[in-house]
Amino acid sequence: MDTVQLIEEIEDLIEDASSVPFSKKVMIDADELYDIIHELRQNLPEEIKQAAWITEERERILSEAHREADTVLSDAEKESERIVQEAKQKFDAMVDEHEVVIEARNKAQSLQAKAEQAARTMKMQSITYVDDILSQTQDRLKGVLSVLEDNREELRKN
């Protein structure tokens, strides 16, 4: 017999019981009530076990879902931190590369300007040196020409 039928039997027992005059109390056969309660107890534990199992299973599933959600959230936060860190490193590297490129260009321009200045200086020094040598050669040639003219004049006088 199922639990609902046993409860209905208890209700029938109470309805069919004789009432005590001038009160709401009734007289019930105790043995018959104990038999129904005993049978109810025998039927009830299985349903209670099922309800308890369902409750435990529900709690287990919820707990597992919470753990999985926490794990997913934690993993997502770690991944987010890793991505942000990686992006910062790439940004810093790009900034460093940019700064290095700018510094290299500046150094190259400075070196080029120094080299051009050094070349102009060397060219001017070379021109001055050659001009000095040519001037000395010209002066010597003038001296030689002067000697030659003197010698020719002396020859003509003789």
C-alpha positions as CSV (number, residue, x, y, z in Angstrom):
1,M,0.0,0.0,0.0
2,D,1.3,3.5,-0.8
3,T,1.7,6.3,1.6
4,V,-1.3,8.3,0.3
5,Q,-3.7,5.4,0.9
6,L,-2.4,4.8,4.4
7,I,-3.0,8.5,5.2
8,E,-6.5,8.2,3.7
9,E,-7.0,5.2,6.0
10,I,-6.0,7.3,9.0
11,E,-8.4,10.0,7.9
12,D,-11.2,7.3,7.5
13,L,-10.4,5.9,11.0
14,I,-10.8,9.4,12.5
15,E,-14.0,10.1,10.6
16,D,-15.6,6.7,11.5
17,A,-14.5,7.0,15.2
18,S,-17.1,7.6,17.9
19,S,-17.0,11.0,19.4
20,V,-16.8,11.8,23.1
21,P,-20.0,13.7,24.1
22,F,-19.7,17.4,24.4
23,S,-16.2,17.6,22.9
24,K,-14.4,17.4,19.7
25,K,-12.4,14.4,20.8
26,V,-12.9,11.0,19.3
27,M,-12.2,7.4,20.4
28,I,-10.0,5.5,18.0
29,D,-8.9,1.8,18.2
30,A,-5.2,2.3,19.1
31,D,-4.1,-1.1,17.7
32,E,-5.6,-0.3,14.3
33,L,-4.0,3.2,14.3
34,Y,-0.6,1.7,15.3
35,D,-0.9,-0.9,12.5
36,I,-1.5,1.9,9.9
37,I,1.4,4.0,11.4
38,H,3.7,1.0,11.3
39,E,2.9,0.3,7.7
40,L,3.3,4.0,6.9
41,R,6.7,3.9,8.5
42,Q,7.7,1.0,6.3
43,N,6.5,2.7,3.2
44,L,7.8,6.1,4.1
45,P,11.6,5.5,4.4
46,E,12.0,4.6,0.7
47,E,10.3,7.9,-0.4
48,I,12.3,9.8,2.2
49,K,15.5,8.1,1.0
50,Q,14.6,9.1,-2.6
51,A,13.8,12.7,-1.5
52,A,17.1,12.8,0.5
53,W,19.1,11.3,-2.4
54,I,17.5,13.9,-4.7
55,T,18.4,16.7,-2.3
56,E,21.9,15.4,-1.9
57,E,22.3,14.9,-5.6
58,R,21.1,18.5,-6.2
59,E,23.5,19.8,-3.6
60,R,26.4,17.8,-5.1
61,I,25.5,19.1,-8.6
62,L,25.3,22.7,-7.4
63,S,28.5,22.4,-5.5
64,E,30.2,20.9,-8.5
65,A,28.8,23.6,-10.8
66,H,30.1,26.2,-8.4
67,R,33.5,24.6,-8.3
68,E,33.6,24.4,-12.1
69,A,32.4,28.0,-12.4
70,D,35.1,29.2,-9.9
71,T,37.7,27.2,-11.9
72,V,36.6,28.7,-15.2
73,L,36.5,32.2,-13.7
74,S,40.0,31.7,-12.1
75,D,41.4,30.4,-15.4
76,A,39.8,33.3,-17.3
77,E,41.3,35.8,-14.8
78,K,44.7,34.2,-15.1
79,E,44.5,34.1,-18.9
80,S,43.3,37.8,-18.9
81,E,46.3,38.7,-16.7
82,R,48.7,36.8,-19.0
83,I,47.3,38.5,-22.1
84,V,47.5,42.0,-20.5
85,Q,51.1,41.2,-19.3
86,E,52.0,40.0,-22.8
87,A,50.5,43.1,-24.4
88,K,52.4,45.3,-21.9
89,Q,55.7,43.6,-22.8
90,K,55.0,43.9,-26.5
91,F,54.1,47.6,-26.1
92,D,57.3,48.2,-24.0
93,A,59.3,46.3,-26.7
94,M,57.8,48.4,-29.4
95,V,58.4,51.6,-27.5
96,D,62.0,50.5,-26.9
97,E,62.5,49.7,-30.5
98,H,61.0,53.0,-31.5
99,E,63.3,54.8,-29.1
100,V,66.3,52.8,-30.3
101,V,65.4,53.6,-33.9
102,I,65.1,57.3,-33.1
103,E,68.3,57.3,-31.2
104,A,70.1,55.4,-34.0
105,R,68.8,57.9,-36.6
106,N,70.0,60.8,-34.4
107,K,73.4,59.2,-33.9
108,A,73.7,58.5,-37.7
109,Q,72.8,62.1,-38.5
110,S,75.3,63.4,-36.0
111,L,78.0,61.1,-37.3
112,Q,77.2,62.1,-40.9
113,A,77.4,65.8,-40.0
114,K,80.8,65.2,-38.2
115,A,82.1,63.2,-41.2
116,E,81.0,65.9,-43.6
117,Q,82.7,68.6,-41.4
118,A,85.8,66.5,-41.2
119,A,85.8,66.0,-45.0
120,R,85.4,69.8,-45.5
121,T,88.2,70.5,-43.1
122,M,90.5,67.9,-44.8
123,K,89.7,69.4,-48.2
124,M,90.5,72.9,-47.0
125,Q,93.7,71.7,-45.4
126,S,94.6,69.9,-48.6
127,I,93.9,72.9,-50.7
128,T,96.0,75.1,-48.4
129,Y,98.8,72.6,-48.4
130,V,98.8,72.3,-52.2
131,D,98.5,76.1,-52.5
132,D,101.5,76.5,-50.2
133,I,103.6,74.0,-52.2
134,L,102.6,75.7,-55.5
135,S,103.4,79.1,-54.0
136,Q,106.8,77.9,-52.9
137,T,107.4,76.3,-56.3
138,Q,106.3,79.5,-58.0
139,D,108.6,81.5,-55.8
140,R,111.5,79.2,-56.7
141,L,110.7,79.3,-60.3
142,K,110.6,83.1,-60.1
143,G,114.0,82.9,-58.5
144,V,115.3,80.5,-61.2
145,L,113.8,82.8,-63.9
146,S,115.4,85.8,-62.3
147,V,118.8,83.9,-62.3
148,L,118.2,82.9,-66.0
149,E,117.4,86.5,-67.0
150,D,120.5,87.7,-65.2
151,N,122.6,85.0,-66.9
152,R,121.2,85.9,-70.3
153,E,121.9,89.6,-69.8
154,E,125.4,88.8,-68.8
155,L,125.8,86.8,-71.9
156,R,124.5,89.6,-74.0
157,K,126.9,92.0,-72.5
158,N,129.8,89.9,-73.4
